[in-house]
Amino acid sequence: MSIYDGRMKLRISAASGTEAVLKRELTELGYLPGGAEYGRVDIEGDMRDVARANMFLRTAGRVRIVLAEFSASTFDELYDGTRAVRWQDVLPSDAAVTVNAKSIKSKLFSLRDIQRVVKKAVADSYAAAHGGVRMPEVGEKYDVEACVLCDRVSLTLDTSGAGLHKRGYRVKLGEAPIRETLAAAMLLLSVWKGERPFLDPFCGSGTIPVEAALIGTNTPPGLKRAFAFERFSLAPAVADSVRREGEELVDRTVKLRIRGGDISADALRLAREHAARAGMAEHIHFQVQDAREISSRFAHGVIVTNPPYGERLMQGRELDALYADFGRAFARLDEWSAYVITSCRSFEKSFGRRADKVRTLYNSELECRFYRFLGAPPERRARTDAGDAEGDRI
Ligand SMILES: C[S@@+](CC[C@H](N)C(=O)[O-])C[C@H]1O[C@@H](n2cnc3c(N)ncnc32)[C@H](O)[C@@H]1O
């Protein structure tokens, strides 16, 4: 019996600051997530849950199977703990194993030595199970991670392959694009649930509008890509049936009002291509527009956006002036809400309004703030005599 036939501990990573959103996603998928810390959340599950986590989670970076957890302050303890794993139940006989190492606040800190010792223990375990024969390592790649955190080792096996932010729709990178998983986290932290008008006035290559359309249509983000676990020859084949489950979740009748604007026609060409590849083109209207001139005939819309930051695209006064003009344009919108991510610390001052909530999020390695400016929610009309409940008035 391989480990893939039973229940396992699954470790799901998320960008720092978005763990709580990941936890909420897991709860909504029917799991009982453990504590959210150090950019990761654990659940219990089988291979079907591995597939669901990879395909359905919008904010997850990677899904790993926990193979062993033990304390180690010496390399002998690391070797013995790794050797104790029944690797023949994890790896096929031709597996090509790569070992990555991480060390945080631990006595074992040389990543190269951690890698070397773990690799040796895996190879020795293989040889012991195969009459002294060395691992041929000519088959599929299996990525093992040895993470030492406060002298506790976790040996995990990656099931995702390419990071889960790679949905498959983004073919070329625009100027300073945001990660798909961070865009999704920002949207899930917002009040936008699909029914209100949505605008990203600095949409660049379209990541935020595309993620909004995926959320609005309830389309699982990983339906169109492949995952490492699909190549695990000892594991049951579950991907196709989970993909079918995902397809059935998609709302094909919903009408969304999603707009993406940018001052650059080139960026919008890319955005349209990305939306088309994601199958979301019909839900998004892209137009060349200066964010300083945004307007809408609707009330209670929602903006989630990633404007230029000082570090990459604009500097000093020019940036302050852009934020100030954007702030004035936003103030003219009727009870809209805005969510803005930027690393610029003087954003609120330039924008001309104090945020009612500020979170710290990381855009790759860059520490940013995510500012929330809430407008009043749309009024809901009381039930009519005919018994119909009126939705939003917009
Ligand atoms: C940080 S990038 C947005 C990246 C986008 N989130 C993505 O994933 O590709 C900022 C964008 O703002 C656009 N921009 C700069 N000034 C603008 C303005 N005044 N109005 C609208 N867009 C502007 C740039 O062309 C650039 O595409």
The ligand as an SDF file (V2000), in Angstrom:
LIG
                    3D

 27 29  0  0  0  0  0  0  0  0999 V2000
    1.6180   48.0010  -11.1210 C   0  0  0  0  0  0  0  0  0  0  0  0
    1.0180   48.0560  -12.7390 S   0  0  0  0  0  0  0  0  0  0  0  0
   -0.4490   47.0750  -12.6410 C   0  0  0  0  0  0  0  0  0  0  0  0
   -0.1210   45.6450  -12.8680 C   0  0  0  0  0  0  0  0  0  0  0  0
   -1.3630   44.7470  -12.9480 C   0  0  0  0  0  0  0  0  0  0  0  0
   -2.0050   44.5800  -11.6540 N   0  0  0  0  0  0  0  0  0  0  0  0
   -0.9680   43.3910  -13.5360 C   0  0  0  0  0  0  0  0  0  0  0  0
   -1.1010   42.3660  -12.8590 O   0  0  0  0  0  0  0  0  0  0  0  0
   -0.4850   43.3650  -14.6840 O   0  0  0  0  0  0  0  0  0  0  0  0
    0.3790   49.6720  -12.8590 C   0  0  0  0  0  0  0  0  0  0  0  0
   -0.3060   49.9980  -14.1640 C   0  0  0  0  0  0  0  0  0  0  0  0
   -0.7880   51.3530  -14.0880 O   0  0  0  0  0  0  0  0  0  0  0  0
   -0.7980   51.8880  -15.3950 C   0  0  0  0  0  0  0  0  0  0  0  0
   -0.9120   53.3640  -15.2740 N   0  0  0  0  0  0  0  0  0  0  0  0
    0.0300   54.2700  -14.9580 C   0  0  0  0  0  0  0  0  0  0  0  0
   -0.5160   55.5070  -14.9270 N   0  0  0  0  0  0  0  0  0  0  0  0
   -1.8300   55.3770  -15.2040 C   0  0  0  0  0  0  0  0  0  0  0  0
   -2.9190   56.2800  -15.2890 C   0  0  0  0  0  0  0  0  0  0  0  0
   -2.7770   57.5640  -15.0850 N   0  0  0  0  0  0  0  0  0  0  0  0
   -4.1400   55.7620  -15.5720 N   0  0  0  0  0  0  0  0  0  0  0  0
   -4.3130   54.4410  -15.7870 C   0  0  0  0  0  0  0  0  0  0  0  0
   -3.3100   53.5520  -15.7410 N   0  0  0  0  0  0  0  0  0  0  0  0
   -2.0790   54.0000  -15.4360 C   0  0  0  0  0  0  0  0  0  0  0  0
    0.4840   51.3650  -16.0030 C   0  0  0  0  0  0  0  0  0  0  0  0
    0.3670   51.3800  -17.4390 O   0  0  0  0  0  0  0  0  0  0  0  0
    0.5740   49.9560  -15.4110 C   0  0  0  0  0  0  0  0  0  0  0  0
    0.0240   49.0070  -16.3140 O   0  0  0  0  0  0  0  0  0  0  0  0
  1  2  1  0
  2  3  1  0
  2 10  1  0
  3  4  1  0
  4  5  1  0
  5  6  1  0
  5  7  1  0
  7  8  2  0
  7  9  1  0
 10 11  1  0
 11 12  1  0
 11 26  1  0
 12 13  1  0
 13 14  1  0
 13 24  1  0
 14 15  1  0
 14 23  1  0
 15 16  2  0
 16 17  1  0
 17 18  1  0
 17 23  2  0
 18 19  1  0
 18 20  2  0
 20 21  1  0
 21 22  2  0
 22 23  1  0
 24 25  1  0
 24 26  1  0
 26 27  1  0
M  CHG  2   2   1   9  -1
M  END
$$$$
